């Protein structure tokens, strides 16, 4: 039995390791390797290894400790898999997984093992070191994945800015139309938001347009709302109101009806959600700026293309 467990463990480790290498190098099949490896680790190798160790142990009174150990591994590894694969709720799971070993497993482990006559403090120290290593790895994992996503987002922002430059060199069709006038109002609000947000980072909008990504703390969540201060709710409501007015105006303007129907998707806008603007401005600083760039690019596309 032990030999089979060792073989399963080696194959699982090799699969996860290969998946991690593929993931880092963006090779095809990385997701499959990681998912298969982690699933086998969580639902096959760990249960078999724990059951085998429990049956071979001198004391059969620590079943609860083995159960808590498995639950802890389950929570931590599932959170890591979700984070690596960018699946929904990955952040929430990682938020639960990071403190879980300390809040649940460690107190339970100490309570159970401290009752033994031959209690060895070195076992506890070893467990603490493993937990510390887990926290460091999980933190670096979250930081690395977030960093990669932010860098990818900066590339999108450059595309949006290049799109704006090209569009602004075109001749406006029906520049005096009420739709285009309303678009100009929305863009003005967008630019005002960007100016206030970038000012907190010591940058100007021109600097951001020339080199998107040149900000000090791109992964600082909620800093956009901090930069806007007491005006955050005002600007959020203003932006939401102007997008709603633009959508309604397009819906009643010949040639823009289909665009109005798709406005929530095009503008990434939730007209019926009063918390929409708060969600936007409380995201990472980089993603708030990138969203505003995408919004301006889409508004200019409508303005410079005339009726669609």
BELGI-V212092 format. One record per residue. RES is the residue in one small letter. OMEGA is omega in degrees with one decimal (* if undefined). Layout:
RES_OMEGA ; RES_OMEGA
This chain:
x_-178.6 ; x_-179.0 ; x_178.6 ; x_179.4 ; x_178.3 ; x_179.9 ; x_178.3 ; x_-179.9 ; x_179.9 ; x_179.0 ; x_179.0 ; x_179.5 ; x_179.6 ; x_-179.9 ; x_179.7 ; x_-179.9 ; x_178.2 ; x_178.0 ; x_179.0 ; x_178.0 ; x_178.3 ; x_-178.4 ; x_-179.8 ; x_-177.7 ; x_177.6 ; x_176.7 ; x_177.0 ; x_179.0 ; x_-178.2 ; x_-179.1 ; x_-179.8 ; x_-179.5 ; x_-179.8 ; x_-178.1 ; x_179.7 ; x_-179.0 ; x_-178.8 ; x_178.5 ; x_177.4 ; x_179.3 ; x_-173.6 ; x_-170.0 ; x_178.9 ; x_-174.4 ; x_-177.7 ; x_177.7 ; x_-179.9 ; x_-178.6 ; x_-179.2 ; x_178.6 ; x_179.7 ; x_179.4 ; x_179.8 ; x_-178.6 ; x_-178.1 ; x_-179.0 ; x_-179.3 ; x_179.5 ; x_179.7 ; x_-173.7 ; x_-174.5 ; x_-178.5 ; x_-178.7 ; x_179.7 ; x_177.8 ; x_179.1 ; x_179.4 ; x_177.9 ; x_179.9 ; x_179.9 ; x_178.9 ; x_178.5 ; x_179.4 ; x_-178.7 ; x_-176.4 ; x_-175.5 ; x_177.0 ; x_178.3 ; x_178.5 ; x_179.8 ; x_179.7 ; x_-179.1 ; x_-179.9 ; x_-176.2 ; x_-179.7 ; x_178.8 ; x_179.0 ; x_178.1 ; x_179.5 ; x_179.9 ; x_179.1 ; x_179.6 ; x_179.2 ; x_177.3 ; x_177.4 ; x_-173.6 ; x_-176.2 ; x_-179.6 ; x_-172.8 ; x_-179.7 ; x_-177.5 ; x_-175.6 ; x_-174.8 ; x_-171.7 ; x_-173.6 ; x_177.5 ; x_-179.8 ; x_-180.0 ; x_-179.5 ; x_-179.3 ; x_-177.8 ; x_-174.0 ; x_-178.6 ; x_179.6 ; x_-178.5 ; x_178.2 ; x_-179.8 ; x_-179.4 ; x_-178.0 ; x_-177.8 ; x_-178.2 ; x_176.3 ; x_179.2 ; x_178.2 ; x_178.9 ; x_178.4 ; x_179.1 ; x_178.0 ; x_177.4 ; x_179.4 ; x_178.0 ; x_177.8 ; x_178.2 ; x_-179.4 ; x_179.2 ; x_-179.2 ; x_-179.1 ; x_178.3 ; x_177.8 ; x_178.0 ; x_179.7 ; x_-178.9 ; x_-177.0 ; x_-179.6 ; x_179.4 ; x_-179.8 ; x_179.4 ; x_-179.6 ; x_179.2 ; x_178.5 ; x_177.0 ; x_-179.9 ; x_177.6 ; x_177.2 ; x_177.0 ; x_-179.5 ; x_177.4 ; x_178.1 ; x_179.0 ; x_-179.0 ; x_176.6 ; x_177.2 ; x_178.5 ; x_-178.2 ; x_-179.7 ; x_-177.2 ; x_-177.8 ; x_177.1 ; x_178.6 ; x_176.5 ; x_-178.1 ; x_175.1 ; x_-179.5 ; x_-176.1 ; x_-178.7 ; x_-178.7 ; x_-178.0 ; x_178.8 ; x_-179.7 ; x_176.6 ; x_178.1 ; x_176.9 ; x_178.5 ; x_178.5 ; x_179.9 ; x_179.9 ; x_177.9 ; x_177.9 ; x_177.9 ; x_-178.7 ; x_177.7 ; x_177.1 ; x_180.0 ; x_-179.6 ; x_-178.4 ; x_-179.1 ; x_-178.7 ; x_179.6 ; x_177.5 ; x_-179.2 ; x_179.8 ; x_-178.4 ; x_174.2 ; x_179.4 ; x_178.1 ; x_178.0 ; x_178.6 ; x_-179.4 ; x_-179.9 ; x_-176.8 ; x_178.4 ; x_-176.5 ; x_-179.2 ; x_177.0 ; x_-171.3 ; x_-175.9 ; x_-176.4 ; x_-176.6 ; x_179.2 ; x_-177.0 ; x_176.4 ; x_-177.2 ; x_177.4 ; x_177.5 ; x_177.1 ; x_-179.9 ; x_179.7 ; x_176.7 ; x_-179.8 ; x_-179.0 ; x_-176.5 ; x_-179.6 ; x_179.9 ; x_-179.5 ; x_177.2 ; x_178.0 ; x_-179.3 ; x_179.5 ; x_179.0 ; x_-179.8 ; x_-177.5 ; x_176.5 ; x_177.5 ; x_178.7 ; x_178.9 ; x_179.3 ; x_179.1 ; x_179.7 ; x_178.7 ; x_179.9 ; x_-178.6 ; x_-179.3 ; x_-178.3 ; x_178.3 ; x_-178.0 ; x_-173.8 ; x_-178.7 ; x_177.8 ; x_179.4 ; x_-179.7 ; x_-177.9 ; x_-177.0 ; x_179.8 ; x_179.3 ; x_-177.6 ; x_-176.6 ; x_-174.5 ; x_-169.2 ; x_179.0 ; x_-174.2 ; x_-177.5 ; x_-178.4 ; x_-179.2 ; x_-179.4 ; x_-174.5 ; x_-176.2 ; x_178.6 ; x_177.7 ; x_-179.3 ; x_-173.2 ; x_178.7 ; x_177.0 ; x_176.5 ; x_-178.7 ; x_-178.3 ; x_-175.2 ; x_175.0 ; x_179.9 ; x_-179.5 ; x_176.8 ; x_-179.9 ; x_175.1 ; x_-179.5 ; x_179.2 ; x_179.2 ; x_179.7 ; x_179.5 ; x_177.2 ; x_178.8 ; x_177.5 ; x_177.9 ; x_-177.1 ; x_-173.3 ; x_178.6 ; x_179.9 ; x_177.9 ; x_-177.0 ; x_*
